Amino acid sequence: MTKKDYRRIVVKVGSSTLTHAQGGLNLRRIDRLAMVLSDIKNSNHEVILVSSGAVAAGAAKLALKKRPQLMKEKQAAASIGQCELMFLYDKLFSQYGQIVSQLLLTKTVLTNEILRENATNTLSTLLSYGVIPIVNENDSVAVDEIAYGDNDTLSAVTASIIQADLLILLSDIDGLFDDDPSVNPHAELISEVRCIDDSISRLAKDSSTKVGTGGMITKLQAAQIAMDNHMDMIIANGDNPDILYDILNGTARCTRFIND
């Protein structure tokens, strides 16, 4: 993968990246994520974090044995989880000298011209202040998102309205494969995609996890939004947040969707 100069970067982390398999928050990984993103910002990049995990964090706080199923339960868990996540993010990023902010968005905000402009202006102003904005869907009121797809589309739309140079989706997979790697041990990683045609779309099999709701289908939808808005997008494994360094150096094992 060729190294490119990306100035404004949006990083989306999924629930499976932020939590243990049992559902509790993975504190070591979140701490490392905060350190790496702070370091990247210190190296003259603008950084926006789109964070999933509110429902999972709330469920863990409530000591629920499984992910909530009813909409009212998901929204209640998200309300608790947002407090938990932002308390943790503020504490960890502060250790590395960064100021963070919270922005809760909904599809209504991003599709309404006036509200969209307000969100864009807020994000732009925060970046001009040197802040790392942390964006999530307003899960406690946004019925569509909780049933939709783990913030993949939200991150792409957020990246598009602030004219980011690069969108990075960190998940529990290395990227897009030519077959399901959990079934076929010989499946090969596709390192570059320049056009999302039917042959690529057919590779998007649902890969939702216990703690998240997103799969490859929503990631390809995000990639199309990014490419339509003249951005590159990368899918990479967020198990070790240090992969963000490799992505920016052009050496990461990942799938890169290239905007030609």
GUKE-49340 format. One record per residue (C-alpha): residue number from 0; x, y, z. Coordinates in steps of 0.5 Angstrom, whole numbers, plus 500, padded with zeros to 3 digits. Last residue first. Example, Ala and Ser with C-alpha at 12.3 -4.5 7.8 and 13.67 -1.06 7.14 Angstrom:
<ketis>
+-----+-----+-----+-----+
: num :  xx :  yy :  zz :
+-----+-----+-----+-----+
:   1 : 527 : 498 : 514 :
:   0 : 525 : 491 : 516 :
+-----+-----+-----+-----+
</ketis>
This chain:
<ketis>
+-----+-----+-----+-----+
: num :  xx :  yy :  zz :
+-----+-----+-----+-----+
: 259 : 482 : 515 : 484 :
: 258 : 479 : 514 : 491 :
: 257 : 482 : 508 : 493 :
: 256 : 479 : 503 : 498 :
: 255 : 484 : 500 : 502 :
: 254 : 483 : 493 : 505 :
: 253 : 488 : 492 : 511 :
: 252 : 495 : 489 : 513 :
: 251 : 498 : 496 : 514 :
: 250 : 505 : 498 : 511 :
: 249 : 503 : 505 : 508 :
: 248 : 506 : 509 : 514 :
: 247 : 499 : 512 : 515 :
: 246 : 496 : 505 : 516 :
: 245 : 502 : 503 : 520 :
: 244 : 501 : 508 : 525 :
: 243 : 494 : 506 : 525 :
: 242 : 496 : 499 : 527 :
: 241 : 498 : 501 : 533 :
: 240 : 491 : 501 : 535 :
: 239 : 492 : 493 : 536 :
: 238 : 485 : 489 : 536 :
: 237 : 483 : 494 : 531 :
: 236 : 483 : 490 : 525 :
: 235 : 483 : 494 : 519 :
: 234 : 478 : 497 : 513 :
: 233 : 481 : 503 : 510 :
: 232 : 477 : 509 : 506 :
: 231 : 480 : 514 : 501 :
: 230 : 476 : 520 : 500 :
: 229 : 473 : 524 : 494 :
: 228 : 466 : 524 : 496 :
: 227 : 463 : 519 : 492 :
: 226 : 469 : 514 : 495 :
: 225 : 467 : 516 : 502 :
: 224 : 460 : 514 : 501 :
: 223 : 462 : 508 : 497 :
: 222 : 466 : 506 : 503 :
: 221 : 461 : 507 : 508 :
: 220 : 456 : 502 : 504 :
: 219 : 462 : 497 : 503 :
: 218 : 462 : 498 : 511 :
: 217 : 455 : 497 : 512 :
: 216 : 455 : 490 : 508 :
: 215 : 461 : 488 : 511 :
: 214 : 458 : 487 : 518 :
: 213 : 455 : 492 : 523 :
: 212 : 451 : 490 : 529 :
: 211 : 456 : 490 : 535 :
: 210 : 457 : 486 : 541 :
: 209 : 455 : 479 : 539 :
: 208 : 458 : 480 : 532 :
: 207 : 455 : 481 : 525 :
: 206 : 459 : 478 : 519 :
: 205 : 454 : 479 : 514 :
: 204 : 457 : 477 : 507 :
: 203 : 460 : 483 : 503 :
: 202 : 463 : 479 : 498 :
: 201 : 458 : 480 : 493 :
: 200 : 459 : 487 : 493 :
: 199 : 466 : 486 : 490 :
: 198 : 464 : 482 : 484 :
: 197 : 458 : 487 : 483 :
: 196 : 462 : 493 : 483 :
: 195 : 465 : 497 : 488 :
: 194 : 471 : 500 : 484 :
: 193 : 478 : 502 : 486 :
: 192 : 479 : 496 : 491 :
: 191 : 486 : 495 : 494 :
: 190 : 489 : 490 : 499 :
: 189 : 484 : 484 : 498 :
: 188 : 485 : 479 : 504 :
: 187 : 485 : 472 : 501 :
: 186 : 481 : 466 : 504 :
: 185 : 485 : 460 : 505 :
: 184 : 482 : 458 : 512 :
: 183 : 475 : 458 : 509 :
: 182 : 470 : 458 : 514 :
: 181 : 472 : 464 : 519 :
: 180 : 476 : 467 : 513 :
: 179 : 469 : 468 : 509 :
: 178 : 471 : 469 : 502 :
: 177 : 475 : 474 : 497 :
: 176 : 477 : 478 : 503 :
: 175 : 475 : 485 : 505 :
: 174 : 479 : 488 : 511 :
: 173 : 483 : 485 : 517 :
: 172 : 477 : 483 : 521 :
: 171 : 475 : 485 : 529 :
: 170 : 473 : 493 : 527 :
: 169 : 477 : 499 : 526 :
: 168 : 474 : 503 : 520 :
: 167 : 479 : 509 : 517 :
: 166 : 476 : 515 : 513 :
: 165 : 481 : 519 : 510 :
: 164 : 482 : 526 : 507 :
: 163 : 476 : 529 : 511 :
: 162 : 471 : 534 : 508 :
: 161 : 468 : 536 : 514 :
: 160 : 461 : 533 : 511 :
: 159 : 464 : 527 : 508 :
: 158 : 467 : 525 : 514 :
: 157 : 461 : 525 : 518 :
: 156 : 457 : 521 : 512 :
: 155 : 462 : 516 : 512 :
: 154 : 462 : 515 : 520 :
: 153 : 455 : 515 : 520 :
: 152 : 455 : 510 : 515 :
: 151 : 459 : 505 : 519 :
: 150 : 456 : 507 : 526 :
: 149 : 454 : 500 : 528 :
: 148 : 449 : 498 : 523 :
: 147 : 442 : 499 : 522 :
: 146 : 437 : 497 : 528 :
: 145 : 440 : 502 : 533 :
: 144 : 441 : 507 : 528 :
: 143 : 433 : 507 : 526 :
: 142 : 431 : 508 : 533 :
: 141 : 435 : 514 : 534 :
: 140 : 433 : 517 : 541 :
: 139 : 437 : 514 : 546 :
: 138 : 442 : 512 : 541 :
: 137 : 444 : 519 : 539 :
: 136 : 449 : 516 : 534 :
: 135 : 456 : 517 : 536 :
: 134 : 462 : 523 : 535 :
: 133 : 468 : 524 : 539 :
: 132 : 471 : 531 : 537 :
: 131 : 479 : 531 : 538 :
: 130 : 480 : 539 : 540 :
: 129 : 485 : 543 : 537 :
: 128 : 481 : 549 : 537 :
: 127 : 480 : 549 : 529 :
: 126 : 478 : 542 : 530 :
: 125 : 472 : 544 : 534 :
: 124 : 470 : 550 : 530 :
: 123 : 470 : 545 : 524 :
: 122 : 466 : 540 : 528 :
: 121 : 461 : 545 : 530 :
: 120 : 460 : 548 : 523 :
: 119 : 459 : 542 : 520 :
: 118 : 454 : 540 : 525 :
: 117 : 450 : 547 : 524 :
: 116 : 450 : 546 : 516 :
: 115 : 447 : 539 : 517 :
: 114 : 442 : 542 : 522 :
: 113 : 440 : 547 : 516 :
: 112 : 440 : 542 : 510 :
: 111 : 436 : 536 : 514 :
: 110 : 440 : 530 : 512 :
: 109 : 445 : 529 : 517 :
: 108 : 441 : 532 : 523 :
: 107 : 435 : 527 : 522 :
: 106 : 440 : 521 : 521 :
: 105 : 442 : 523 : 528 :
: 104 : 448 : 526 : 531 :
: 103 : 451 : 526 : 538 :
: 102 : 457 : 530 : 539 :
: 101 : 462 : 530 : 545 :
: 100 : 468 : 534 : 546 :
:  99 : 475 : 532 : 547 :
:  98 : 481 : 536 : 550 :
:  97 : 488 : 533 : 549 :
:  96 : 494 : 533 : 553 :
:  95 : 496 : 525 : 553 :
:  94 : 493 : 524 : 560 :
:  93 : 487 : 528 : 558 :
:  92 : 485 : 523 : 553 :
:  91 : 484 : 518 : 558 :
:  90 : 480 : 521 : 563 :
:  89 : 475 : 525 : 557 :
:  88 : 475 : 518 : 554 :
:  87 : 473 : 514 : 560 :
:  86 : 468 : 519 : 562 :
:  85 : 465 : 519 : 555 :
:  84 : 464 : 512 : 555 :
:  83 : 461 : 511 : 561 :
:  82 : 456 : 517 : 560 :
:  81 : 454 : 514 : 553 :
:  80 : 453 : 507 : 556 :
:  79 : 448 : 509 : 561 :
:  78 : 444 : 513 : 555 :
:  77 : 445 : 507 : 551 :
:  76 : 443 : 502 : 556 :
:  75 : 436 : 505 : 556 :
:  74 : 436 : 506 : 548 :
:  73 : 437 : 498 : 548 :
:  72 : 432 : 496 : 553 :
:  71 : 427 : 501 : 550 :
:  70 : 428 : 497 : 543 :
:  69 : 428 : 490 : 546 :
:  68 : 434 : 486 : 545 :
:  67 : 439 : 488 : 550 :
:  66 : 446 : 485 : 549 :
:  65 : 447 : 479 : 554 :
:  64 : 448 : 477 : 561 :
:  63 : 446 : 484 : 564 :
:  62 : 451 : 487 : 569 :
:  61 : 448 : 494 : 568 :
:  60 : 455 : 497 : 567 :
:  59 : 456 : 492 : 562 :
:  58 : 449 : 493 : 558 :
:  57 : 451 : 501 : 558 :
:  56 : 458 : 499 : 555 :
:  55 : 455 : 495 : 550 :
:  54 : 449 : 500 : 548 :
:  53 : 454 : 506 : 548 :
:  52 : 460 : 502 : 544 :
:  51 : 461 : 506 : 538 :
:  50 : 465 : 511 : 537 :
:  49 : 467 : 516 : 531 :
:  48 : 473 : 519 : 533 :
:  47 : 475 : 526 : 529 :
:  46 : 483 : 527 : 528 :
:  45 : 486 : 533 : 525 :
:  44 : 494 : 531 : 523 :
:  43 : 500 : 535 : 525 :
:  42 : 504 : 530 : 529 :
:  41 : 501 : 531 : 535 :
:  40 : 494 : 529 : 532 :
:  39 : 497 : 522 : 531 :
:  38 : 500 : 522 : 538 :
:  37 : 493 : 523 : 541 :
:  36 : 490 : 518 : 537 :
:  35 : 495 : 513 : 539 :
:  34 : 495 : 515 : 546 :
:  33 : 487 : 514 : 546 :
:  32 : 487 : 508 : 542 :
:  31 : 492 : 505 : 547 :
:  30 : 487 : 507 : 553 :
:  29 : 481 : 504 : 549 :
:  28 : 485 : 497 : 548 :
:  27 : 487 : 497 : 556 :
:  26 : 480 : 498 : 558 :
:  25 : 477 : 493 : 554 :
:  24 : 470 : 495 : 556 :
:  23 : 466 : 489 : 558 :
:  22 : 462 : 485 : 553 :
:  21 : 464 : 478 : 554 :
:  20 : 468 : 478 : 548 :
:  19 : 472 : 484 : 551 :
:  18 : 469 : 491 : 549 :
:  17 : 472 : 497 : 545 :
:  16 : 474 : 493 : 538 :
:  15 : 468 : 489 : 538 :
:  14 : 464 : 495 : 539 :
:  13 : 466 : 499 : 533 :
:  12 : 472 : 504 : 532 :
:  11 : 471 : 509 : 527 :
:  10 : 477 : 514 : 525 :
:   9 : 476 : 520 : 521 :
:   8 : 483 : 523 : 519 :
:   7 : 484 : 530 : 516 :
:   6 : 491 : 531 : 514 :
:   5 : 493 : 525 : 510 :
:   4 : 499 : 525 : 506 :
:   3 : 499 : 518 : 502 :
:   2 : 504 : 512 : 503 :
:   1 : 503 : 507 : 498 :
:   0 : 500 : 500 : 500 :
+-----+-----+-----+-----+
</ketis>
